[in-house]
Amino acid sequence: MTKKVLLICGAGASSGFMAAAARKAAKKEKADIEFKAKSESEVHNHLNEIDLLLVAPHLKYMIEEVQGACEEAGVKAGIIPQRVYGALDGKGLVKVAKDYLEGGE
């Protein structure tokens, strides 16, 4: 079953580029993970349709705020490492997502 991952950043632009890189990497690896990006203001509208919420590193102050809502919805949450985000490292993000989804990190 395809796992759904939502990336959030301020306006959704940089996470959009990150999601595109991750989609490309996931396809190459044949990873069954779907990446989408939204702005942080839309998080609560999408919690019931995702398995993992990944927050851009510059929004890590938000993680405590969204973690409660994620727990209630049965969604895992984490922060995208700066080195992955800064380099738009799609392959790195697929690995981060897998680690969270498999219970690591």
Residue pairs with C-beta under 8 A, 6 or more apart in sequence:
1 32
2 32
2 33
2 34
3 32
3 33
3 34
3 51
3 52
3 97
3 101
4 33
4 34
4 36
4 49
4 50
4 51
4 52
5 22
5 33
5 34
5 35
5 36
5 50
5 51
5 52
5 53
5 54
5 97
5 101
6 36
6 37
6 38
6 43
6 46
6 50
6 52
6 53
6 54
7 15
7 18
7 19
7 22
7 35
7 36
7 37
7 38
7 54
7 55
7 56
7 80
7 93
8 15
8 37
8 38
8 39
8 40
8 42
8 43
8 53
8 54
8 55
8 56
8 59
9 15
9 18
9 37
9 39
9 40
9 56
9 58
9 59
10 39
10 40
10 56
10 58
10 59
11 39
12 37
12 38
12 39
12 42
14 56
14 85
15 37
15 38
15 56
16 37
17 88
18 35
18 37
18 56
18 80
18 85
18 88
18 90
18 93
19 35
19 36
19 37
20 90
21 88
21 89
21 90
21 93
22 33
22 35
22 90
22 93
22 94
22 97
23 34
23 35
23 90
24 90
25 31
25 90
25 91
25 93
25 94
26 32
26 33
26 34
26 35
26 90
26 94
28 91
29 91
29 94
31 94
31 98
33 94
33 97
33 98
33 101
35 93
35 97
36 46
36 50
38 46
40 55
40 59
40 62
43 53
43 66
43 69
44 69
47 53
47 69
47 70
47 73
47 75
48 73
50 75
51 75
51 76
51 101
52 75
52 76
52 77
52 78
52 97
52 100
52 101
53 66
53 70
53 75
53 76
53 77
53 78
54 77
54 78
54 79
54 80
54 93
54 96
54 97
54 100
55 62
55 63
55 66
55 77
55 78
55 79
55 80
56 79
56 80
56 85
57 79
57 80
57 81
57 82
57 85
57 86
60 79
63 77
63 78
63 79
66 77
67 77
70 76
70 77
76 100
76 101
78 96
78 100
78 105
80 93
80 96
81 92
81 96
83 89
83 92
84 92
84 93
84 96
96 105
99 105
